[in-house]
Amino acid sequence: GRAPRVAARAGVDLRPLDPRDAEQRARILSYIWADQPDRMARTQAAAAIQDTPIAAGDALPWLAQRLETAPPGHMHVIQNTVAWQYFSPAAQRDGTAMIEAAGARATPDSPLAWMAMEADDTGAAGAAMTLRRWPGDIALHLGRIDFHGRWVSWTG
């Protein structure tokens, strides 16, 4: 019944770009197709308020360290968007096993959630939005979302 409060946030990327740096922001914006002014506006608005530290590194070792040092008394939320498909099959298996093992250690006072926006093989438009939550390993299909954020279809 309480509104969530974000205690901390962090991210990781092999080669992160800092949107607060004008040159790096220009590079980020250069990846957006010229015929997508709405996407350009959303990206510029997000860049203007981005303050989450983004580490340079491999996601799975970084996540393993985060899971080992997660402070008790908080829900730890793992969130990935259109990243999982770029991991090798072995890395996907190892990452899933690592997250599931952390989920098995979760408690009601220190739950774990894994929220993903990823391509799937259903043939449906956009990406699947899924959520797994521990303890209990509750799996929810939340809906689908356009890969560029133009629409969301909630079902969960």
C-alpha positions as CSV (number, residue, x, y, z in Angstrom):
1,G,0.0,0.0,0.0
2,R,3.0,2.3,0.1
3,A,4.4,4.3,-2.8
4,P,7.8,3.0,-3.8
5,R,10.9,5.0,-2.9
6,V,14.1,4.6,-5.0
7,A,17.0,4.2,-2.5
8,A,19.7,3.9,-5.2
9,R,20.1,3.2,-8.9
10,A,23.0,2.3,-11.1
11,G,23.6,0.9,-14.6
12,V,26.2,-0.7,-16.7
13,D,27.2,-0.7,-20.4
14,L,30.2,-2.0,-22.3
15,R,30.8,1.5,-23.6
16,P,28.5,4.0,-21.8
17,L,27.9,7.4,-23.2
18,D,27.2,10.4,-20.9
19,P,24.3,12.5,-22.1
20,R,25.5,15.4,-19.9
21,D,28.6,15.7,-22.1
22,A,27.7,17.7,-25.3
23,E,29.8,15.6,-27.6
24,Q,28.6,12.3,-26.2
25,R,25.0,13.5,-26.3
26,A,25.4,14.4,-30.0
27,R,26.6,10.9,-30.6
28,I,23.6,9.4,-28.8
29,L,21.2,11.6,-30.8
30,S,23.0,10.6,-34.1
31,Y,21.7,7.1,-33.6
32,I,18.1,8.2,-34.0
33,W,16.6,8.1,-37.4
34,A,15.9,11.6,-38.9
35,D,12.3,10.8,-39.6
36,Q,11.6,10.2,-35.9
37,P,11.2,13.7,-34.3
38,D,9.1,12.3,-31.4
39,R,11.8,9.8,-30.5
40,M,14.4,12.6,-30.7
41,A,12.4,14.7,-28.3
42,R,11.9,11.9,-25.9
43,T,15.7,11.1,-25.9
44,Q,16.6,14.8,-25.5
45,A,14.2,15.0,-22.5
46,A,15.6,11.9,-20.9
47,A,19.2,13.1,-21.5
48,A,18.4,16.4,-19.7
49,I,17.4,14.6,-16.5
50,Q,19.8,11.6,-16.6
51,D,21.7,11.3,-13.3
52,T,22.1,7.6,-12.8
53,P,25.7,6.5,-12.7
54,I,26.5,4.2,-15.6
55,A,29.6,2.0,-15.1
56,A,31.7,0.7,-17.9
57,G,31.8,-3.0,-17.9
58,D,30.3,-6.4,-18.7
59,A,26.8,-6.7,-17.4
60,L,26.9,-10.1,-15.8
61,P,30.0,-9.7,-13.6
62,W,28.8,-6.2,-12.6
63,L,25.4,-7.7,-11.7
64,A,26.9,-10.5,-9.7
65,Q,28.8,-8.0,-7.6
66,R,25.6,-5.9,-7.1
67,L,23.6,-8.9,-6.1
68,E,26.3,-9.8,-3.5
69,T,26.3,-6.4,-2.0
70,A,22.6,-5.4,-2.2
71,P,21.6,-3.7,1.0
72,P,19.0,-5.6,3.1
73,G,15.5,-4.2,3.6
74,H,15.0,-3.1,0.1
75,M,13.6,-4.6,-3.1
76,H,16.4,-5.0,-5.6
77,V,15.1,-4.5,-9.1
78,I,17.1,-5.8,-12.1
79,Q,15.9,-4.1,-15.3
80,N,17.1,-4.7,-18.8
81,T,15.9,-3.4,-22.2
82,V,16.9,-4.9,-25.5
83,A,20.2,-6.3,-24.1
84,W,19.6,-10.0,-23.4
85,Q,19.5,-10.9,-27.1
86,Y,23.1,-9.6,-27.5
87,F,24.5,-12.0,-24.8
88,S,25.8,-15.4,-26.0
89,P,23.5,-18.4,-25.2
90,A,26.0,-19.4,-22.4
91,A,25.9,-15.9,-20.9
92,Q,22.1,-15.9,-21.1
93,R,22.0,-19.3,-19.2
94,D,24.6,-18.1,-16.7
95,G,22.8,-14.8,-16.1
96,T,19.5,-16.5,-15.7
97,A,20.9,-19.0,-13.2
98,M,22.6,-16.2,-11.3
99,I,19.4,-14.2,-11.0
100,E,17.4,-17.2,-10.1
101,A,19.9,-18.1,-7.4
102,A,19.6,-14.6,-6.0
103,G,15.8,-15.0,-6.2
104,A,16.0,-18.2,-4.1
105,R,17.8,-16.1,-1.4
106,A,15.2,-13.3,-1.5
107,T,13.1,-12.7,1.6
108,P,9.9,-10.8,2.1
109,D,12.0,-8.0,3.7
110,S,14.5,-8.1,0.8
111,P,12.7,-9.2,-2.3
112,L,14.1,-9.4,-5.8
113,A,12.4,-8.4,-9.1
114,W,13.6,-8.9,-12.6
115,M,11.9,-6.6,-15.2
116,A,12.7,-7.0,-18.8
117,M,11.8,-5.5,-22.1
118,E,13.2,-7.9,-24.7
119,A,12.5,-9.2,-28.2
120,D,10.9,-12.6,-28.2
121,D,9.9,-15.2,-30.8
122,T,6.1,-14.8,-30.7
123,G,5.9,-12.8,-33.9
124,A,3.9,-10.1,-32.0
125,A,4.7,-6.4,-32.6
126,G,7.2,-4.8,-30.3
127,A,9.0,-6.3,-27.3
128,A,7.7,-8.4,-24.5
129,M,7.6,-6.8,-21.0
130,T,8.0,-9.4,-18.3
131,L,8.4,-9.4,-14.5
132,R,9.7,-12.1,-12.2
133,R,9.5,-11.5,-8.5
134,W,10.9,-13.4,-5.5
135,P,10.3,-14.8,-3.0
136,G,7.9,-17.2,-4.7
137,D,9.2,-16.8,-8.3
138,I,6.1,-15.1,-9.6
139,A,6.2,-14.6,-13.3
140,L,4.1,-12.0,-15.0
141,H,3.6,-11.0,-18.6
142,L,3.1,-7.2,-18.4
143,G,2.4,-6.5,-22.0
144,R,4.2,-5.3,-25.1
145,I,6.0,-2.2,-25.9
146,D,7.3,-0.6,-29.1
147,F,11.1,-0.9,-29.3
148,H,11.4,2.9,-29.5
149,G,8.8,3.8,-26.9
150,R,6.0,5.0,-29.2
151,W,3.3,2.8,-27.6
152,V,2.8,0.4,-24.6
153,S,0.1,-2.2,-24.5
154,W,-0.4,-3.3,-20.8
155,T,-1.9,-6.7,-20.2
156,G,-0.5,-7.6,-16.7
